[in-house]
């Protein structure tokens, strides 16, 4: 799989999972648009930075993953703070959910 295909696949899966999670959280209308847009911003960036950091810089994958996911949660918490109830908890849980499902899929 090419790097671009991998990034697009990860983005598509993340969008699907996080939109489903958001709907279960009670997010509607413009909130769903915010969730989609914030993922368009954070997911490809996190994946490219991860690949760059691990493959080219030799950074430890676990620590890089933790740092990038923390940054994603922070950015997404800021993005949805005006439109989604309990934005920081939402950002943390939605990312744990999508990361966990993605990790399970990779193991299969």
C-alpha positions in Angstrom: 0.0 0.0 0.0 1.4 3.4 -1.0 1.9 6.0 1.8 -0.9 8.2 0.3 -3.3 5.3 0.1 -2.5 4.4 3.8 -3.1 8.0 4.9 -6.4 8.2 3.0 -7.5 4.8 4.4 -6.7 5.9 7.9 -8.5 9.2 7.4 -11.6 7.4 6.0 -11.7 5.0 8.9 -11.2 7.7 11.5 -13.9 9.9 9.9 -16.4 7.1 10.0 -15.6 6.0 13.5 -15.5 9.5 15.0 -18.7 10.6 13.3 -20.5 7.5 14.7 -19.1 8.2 18.1 -20.1 11.9 17.8 -23.7 10.9 16.9 -23.8 8.5 19.9 -22.5 11.5 22.0 -25.5 13.5 20.8 -23.7 15.7 18.4 -25.9 17.0 15.6 -25.7 19.2 12.5 -22.9 21.7 12.6 -21.2 19.7 15.3 -20.8 16.8 13.0 -19.3 19.2 10.4 -16.8 20.4 13.0 -15.9 16.8 13.9 -15.3 16.0 10.2 -13.3 19.2 9.6 -11.1 18.8 12.7 -10.3 15.2 11.6 -9.4 16.4 8.1 -6.9 18.8 9.8 -5.5 16.5 12.5 -5.5 12.9 11.1 -3.3 13.3 8.0 -0.9 15.6 9.9 -0.5 13.1 12.7 0.0 10.2 10.3 2.6 12.1 8.2 4.4 13.3 11.3 4.4 9.8 12.8 5.9 8.2 9.6 8.5 11.0 9.3 9.4 10.7 13.0 9.7 6.9 13.1 11.1 6.2 9.6 13.4 9.2 9.0 14.3 10.4 12.5 14.2 7.1 14.3 12.0 8.3 17.2 10.5 5.7 19.5 7.1 4.8 18.1 5.3 4.6 21.5 6.5 8.0 22.7 5.8 9.6 19.4 2.3 8.1 19.3 1.6 9.4 22.8 2.9 12.9 21.9 1.0 13.1 18.7 -2.3 11.8 20.2 -2.0 14.3 23.0 -1.6 17.1 20.5 -4.6 15.8 18.5 -6.7 15.7 21.6 -5.7 19.2 22.5 -6.4 20.6 19.0 -9.7 18.8 18.7 -10.7 19.9 22.2 -10.1 23.5 21.2 -12.0 23.0 17.9 -15.1 21.7 19.5 -15.2 23.6 22.7 -18.0 26.0 21.6 -20.2 23.4 19.9 -19.9 20.0 21.7 -20.8 19.5 25.4 -17.7 18.5 27.5 -15.3 19.1 24.6 -12.2 17.9 26.3 -13.7 14.6 27.5 -15.2 14.2 24.0 -11.9 14.8 22.3 -10.1 12.3 24.6 -12.7 9.6 24.3 -13.4 9.9 20.6 -9.6 9.6 19.9 -9.2 6.7 22.3 -12.1 5.0 20.5 -10.8 5.5 17.0 -7.2 4.8 17.9 -8.3 1.6 19.7 -10.4 0.3 16.8 -7.6 1.2 14.3 -5.1 -0.7 16.4 -7.4 -3.7 16.5 -7.8 -3.6 12.8 -4.1 -3.5 12.2 -3.6 -6.6 14.5 -6.0 -8.6 12.3 
